[in-house]
Amino acid sequence: MDKPNISLCLIVRNELKNLKKNLSPLLKEFPEVIAVDTGSTDGTREYLYTLPKHVRVINFTWTDDFSAARNQYIKAASCEWIYWMDSDEYVDPSYVSILKDCSKKGKDTAWAYKFGPWMSFSHTKLFPNIPGIRYIMRCHEQIRPSLIKAGVTKILFFPDPFKIINPSYHRIPDKSVLRNIKLLKLDIEEKPEYLMAYVYLANSYCHLAEYDNAIATLEKCLSQKLHKPSSEDLSAQRCAARTKQLITLQKKLHEKAERGENLTREELDTLVRLTQQDPYRG
């Protein structure tokens, strides 16, 4: 099989074990692999330098900004398409043919993956390498706004049987949540117009069962007065409204559970409906 015209990109830090398990099987499937190392001390960087010549290593000083790190691989990528992966996620090498087929659909299209039916958000994983694209936000970084401005008008889900296995999306350590809260607060302080930052911050608070902080954060998002709001702004505010409903129900569920009570059937139906929606594809 001819290799797809896709750069496989990732940012790493102290991921030696995961890279050996997840990246190694994919090396021969891509013509270019770009790894942005943000300060590994466990041998990750040294391991990357032992890999074939088409693996490029970029050493980048961490600046509390995931977008800044990801934008390094966008600058360096030479293929017509970019597919990014986390070091702790596994993709069966046979699925690379699906990525290749997707890349043939045209550069007005990008491709997203949703990690299971209970995830509120999907990630845009495969996108054309065209001028003007860049990630924004320090945390839960977003590529879609710049894709839309660059003329990528369709975001589609990967077809079956494409699947990503990533244990991180089922169990997020509290230390990672606390880090995310710090970075999202910085995002909101520096760029209050990034409305999705409020939604992600609320979800982080919810992870720690800080429901009142979560709801207050979403109310700030919904109270933003926007001059000529974009479609992304409107999508973010719809997402904020639905997330507020969901977290309000989660708070009620938590309080009822502490009292030994159950949600009503109507509340349960609403909870299921809200958790299955994907109002914004990040």
PEJO-V155895 format. One record per residue. N is the residue number from 1. RES is the residue in one small letter. PHI is phi in degrees with one decimal (none if undefined). D_FIRST is the distance of its C-alpha to the first C-alpha in Angstrom with 1 decimal. Layout:
# PEJO-V155895
((N	RES	PHI	D_FIRST) (N	RES	PHI	D_FIRST))
This chain:
# PEJO-V155895
((1	m	none	0.0) (2	d	-65.5	3.8) (3	k	-70.2	6.3) (4	p	-71.5	8.8) (5	n	-83.5	12.2) (6	i	-131.8	13.9) (7	s	-87.9	16.4) (8	l	-88.0	16.9) (9	c	-126.2	20.7) (10	l	-160.7	23.5) (11	i	-110.8	27.1) (12	v	-139.0	28.4) (13	r	-160.1	31.8) (14	n	54.4	32.6) (15	e	-124.2	29.3) (16	l	-55.7	28.6) (17	k	-61.3	28.4) (18	n	-65.5	26.1) (19	l	-64.8	23.7) (20	k	-63.2	23.4) (21	k	-83.3	22.7) (22	n	-104.3	20.6) (23	l	-82.9	19.0) (24	s	-51.9	18.1) (25	p	-64.9	15.4) (26	l	-97.9	13.6) (27	l	-57.1	14.0) (28	k	-79.1	10.8) (29	e	-90.9	8.8) (30	f	-121.7	10.9) (31	p	-75.9	12.1) (32	e	-147.3	15.6) (33	v	-127.1	17.7) (34	i	-122.6	21.4) (35	a	-116.3	24.0) (36	v	-97.2	27.5) (37	d	-93.9	30.0) (38	t	-103.0	33.3) (39	g	123.7	35.4) (40	s	-68.9	34.1) (41	t	-129.5	36.5) (42	d	-106.8	34.8) (43	g	97.5	32.5) (44	t	-56.9	29.6) (45	r	-61.7	29.8) (46	e	-63.2	30.1) (47	y	-62.5	27.1) (48	l	-60.4	24.9) (49	y	-70.9	26.2) (50	t	-88.1	24.9) (51	l	-80.0	21.3) (52	p	-54.3	18.9) (53	k	-63.6	19.9) (54	h	-79.4	17.5) (55	v	-93.2	19.5) (56	r	-105.0	22.6) (57	v	-113.0	25.8) (58	i	-114.4	28.5) (59	n	-88.5	31.8) (60	f	-134.4	33.7) (61	t	-74.9	37.2) (62	w	-63.4	37.4) (63	t	-126.2	39.7) (64	d	58.3	39.8) (65	d	-154.6	37.3) (66	f	-65.3	33.7) (67	s	-64.0	33.1) (68	a	-59.4	34.2) (69	a	-69.3	31.7) (70	r	-66.8	28.7) (71	n	-65.7	29.7) (72	q	-65.6	29.2) (73	y	-75.8	25.4) (74	i	-64.1	25.6) (75	k	-61.7	27.5) (76	a	-88.3	25.1) (77	a	-65.4	21.7) (78	s	-111.5	20.3) (79	c	-79.2	17.2) (80	e	-75.5	17.9) (81	w	-132.0	17.6) (82	i	-125.3	18.9) (83	y	-120.1	18.1) (84	w	-110.9	20.9) (85	m	-136.7	21.5) (86	d	-85.5	24.6) (87	s	-67.2	24.7) (88	d	-99.0	26.1) (89	e	-110.3	23.5) (90	y	-116.6	20.7) (91	v	-124.8	17.4) (92	d	-61.1	15.3) (93	p	-54.1	11.9) (94	s	-65.5	10.5) (95	y	-77.3	12.2) (96	v	-60.9	10.1) (97	s	-62.7	8.4) (98	i	-68.1	12.1) (99	l	-60.1	12.8) (100	k	-62.2	10.4) (101	d	-62.2	12.2) (102	c	-62.8	15.4) (103	s	-66.4	15.1) (104	k	-85.6	15.1) (105	k	-80.0	18.5) (106	g	113.1	20.5) (107	k	-86.0	22.1) (108	d	-94.0	25.2) (109	t	-129.4	23.4) (110	a	-123.3	22.7) (111	w	-126.9	21.6) (112	a	-122.0	23.7) (113	y	-132.8	23.9) (114	k	-108.7	27.2) (115	f	-83.5	28.0) (116	g	91.6	29.8) (117	p	-68.9	32.5) (118	w	-99.0	35.2) (119	m	-82.7	33.7) (120	s	-80.5	35.5) (121	f	-132.0	32.8) (122	s	-112.7	29.1) (123	h	-116.8	27.0) (124	t	-77.4	25.1) (125	k	-103.4	21.9) (126	l	-125.9	19.5) (127	f	-149.1	21.3) (128	p	-69.2	21.1) (129	n	-88.4	22.2) (130	i	-123.4	25.2) (131	p	-58.8	28.8) (132	g	94.0	31.3) (133	i	-83.9	29.3) (134	r	-163.5	30.7) (135	y	-82.2	31.5) (136	i	-127.5	35.1) (137	m	82.2	37.3) (138	r	-66.4	37.8) (139	c	-136.6	36.6) (140	h	51.0	34.4) (141	e	-58.2	33.0) (142	q	-118.5	32.1) (143	i	-107.4	29.6) (144	r	-60.9	30.2) (145	p	-55.5	33.5) (146	s	-73.2	32.1) (147	l	-62.3	29.1) (148	i	-62.7	31.7) (149	k	-63.2	33.8) (150	a	-87.0	30.9) (151	g	102.1	30.2) (152	v	-86.0	27.7) (153	t	-93.7	29.6) (154	k	-123.0	27.5) (155	i	-116.2	26.4) (156	l	-110.8	24.5) (157	f	-85.9	23.5) (158	f	-57.6	20.0) (159	p	-75.2	19.6) (160	d	-65.0	19.8) (161	p	-98.7	18.6) (162	f	-54.7	17.7) (163	k	-149.3	20.2) (164	i	-116.3	21.4) (165	i	-105.8	23.8) (166	n	-141.8	26.4) (167	p	-65.4	29.8) (168	s	-64.5	31.4) (169	y	-83.6	31.6) (170	h	-110.0	33.8) (171	r	-148.2	36.1) (172	i	-101.7	37.0) (173	p	-61.7	39.5) (174	d	-58.7	42.8) (175	k	-64.4	42.5) (176	s	-70.0	39.3) (177	v	-64.9	41.2) (178	l	-64.1	44.1) (179	r	-61.8	41.9) (180	n	-62.7	40.4) (181	i	-60.7	44.0) (182	k	-59.4	45.0) (183	l	-70.4	42.1) (184	l	-67.7	42.5) (185	k	-62.9	46.2) (186	l	-63.4	45.5) (187	d	-57.2	43.2) (188	i	-66.4	45.9) (189	e	-66.8	48.6) (190	e	-83.7	46.7) (191	k	-135.0	44.9) (192	p	-61.3	46.8) (193	e	-77.2	45.0) (194	y	-78.5	41.8) (195	l	-64.9	42.8) (196	m	-65.8	39.8) (197	a	-61.6	41.2) (198	y	-64.6	44.2) (199	v	-65.8	42.1) (200	y	-65.4	40.1) (201	l	-64.2	43.3) (202	a	-61.4	44.9) (203	n	-63.6	42.2) (204	s	-65.8	42.6) (205	y	-61.1	46.3) (206	c	-62.4	45.7) (207	h	-57.3	43.6) (208	l	-93.5	46.8) (209	a	63.7	49.0) (210	e	-93.9	50.6) (211	y	-67.6	50.8) (212	d	-65.2	53.6) (213	n	-62.9	51.8) (214	a	-63.1	48.7) (215	i	-65.3	50.8) (216	a	-63.1	52.7) (217	t	-64.7	49.5) (218	l	-67.7	48.2) (219	e	-64.8	51.6) (220	k	-64.2	51.4) (221	c	-62.5	48.1) (222	l	-70.4	49.6) (223	s	-89.4	52.8) (224	q	-64.5	51.0) (225	k	-94.4	52.4) (226	l	-101.7	49.6) (227	h	-93.4	50.3) (228	k	51.6	48.0) (229	p	-61.6	45.5) (230	s	-81.5	41.8) (231	s	-62.5	39.7) (232	e	-67.6	38.2) (233	d	-61.1	41.8) (234	l	-65.9	42.7) (235	s	-62.7	39.7) (236	a	-64.8	40.6) (237	q	-71.7	44.2) (238	r	-62.2	43.3) (239	c	-62.3	41.2) (240	a	-62.3	44.2) (241	a	-64.3	46.5) (242	r	-68.2	44.4) (243	t	-66.0	43.8) (244	k	-62.6	47.6) (245	q	-59.1	48.2) (246	l	-63.7	45.8) (247	i	-69.3	47.2) (248	t	-61.5	50.7) (249	l	-68.0	50.0) (250	q	-63.1	48.4) (251	k	-62.7	51.6) (252	k	-62.7	53.7) (253	l	-62.1	51.8) (254	h	-61.4	52.3) (255	e	-65.8	56.0) (256	k	-66.2	56.5) (257	a	-62.6	54.8) (258	e	-65.5	57.2) (259	r	-94.5	60.0) (260	g	77.8	58.6) (261	e	-106.0	57.9) (262	n	-116.3	55.0) (263	l	-67.4	53.4) (264	t	-73.1	54.6) (265	r	-61.0	52.3) (266	e	-63.3	52.1) (267	e	-64.3	51.1) (268	l	-64.6	48.4) (269	d	-62.1	47.0) (270	t	-65.7	47.0) (271	l	-61.4	45.3) (272	v	-63.4	42.5) (273	r	-61.4	42.1) (274	l	-68.6	41.9) (275	t	-74.4	39.4) (276	q	-91.9	37.0) (277	q	-81.2	37.1) (278	d	-128.7	34.6) (279	p	-71.0	36.8) (280	y	-147.7	34.8) (281	r	-102.9	31.1) (282	g	-81.0	31.1))
